[in-house]
């Protein structure tokens, strides 16, 4: 089932030069997701009327200690369940594309930001690029010829990038995802980190993996809830969970993410980890983000979204060799 969207306007009709990313701290990840990943404070005091009526004694003290333990364990289990619901896709199917960084420069055809970016995907990308110009140029640094979109992200200081995996997933009801419109501009600000992992879920954390002595990676997840008519960055937002969208942005696109891999030859993650913020300027790791400028060939929307995501049985990771191989 293909879900086709008619788009009017967008970046190819009107280009706006704007500076943003003074900016990044204001782009928050989904509140519910952040809350699930953040350890809670000490448990709230018990106010149950029965407990208030129990006189203080050795027996009541023991009762209160047991009740407190049960309450804490219940809160931990609840947080774990919430995290699994929010962060884990119900269907593990995916499309995987492997890309090499082909340039490191100041090119940013969406925001015209001046910090250093690693570039992947369409090798024709310049500050004058549009969705149409990218689509018409078939050169790519990725292992799938249909991937002619452009992607870029700030340099993480002192860390060489060995490659970037681009994933398309459909957490929740995968049959509901729409086609990815040509010219869509996405800004991803929900970052995670993993030590010696493939980014599929195990070992991911919301802060840099200081102390990791093995290869490590940064994962950036893009928002997937679209308003259906504009192609600019503010037309797509994060939903309350990774598998649902609000009524203001009801169209659910595939969940796109970049997994940026680092070899870590010296066995040390820079502490503090910093990212490029301008000419010779470096900022905190929390400013990490990524951009995606959609311009893939028709194969993605017309064939692969059905083959690899919409029509895949529950629990199948790779439905076909065209969907990608290992995680």
Secondary structure, 3 states (H helix, E strand, C coil): CCCCCCCCCCCCCCCCCCCCCCCHHHCCCCHHHHHHHCCCCCCCCCCCHHHHHCCCCHHHHHHHHHHHHHHHHHHHHHHHHHHHHHHCCCCCCEEEEEECCCEEECCCCCCCCCCCEEEEEECCCCCCCCHHHHHCCCCECECCCCCCCEEEEECECCCCEEEEEEEEECCCCHHHCECCCCCCEEEECEEEEEECCCCCCCCCECCCCCCCCCCEEEEEECCCEECCCCCCHHHEECCCECCECCHHHCEEECEEEEEEEECCCCCCCCCCCEEEEECCEEEEHHHCCEEEECCCCCHHHHHHHHHHHHCCCCCCCCCCHHHCCCC
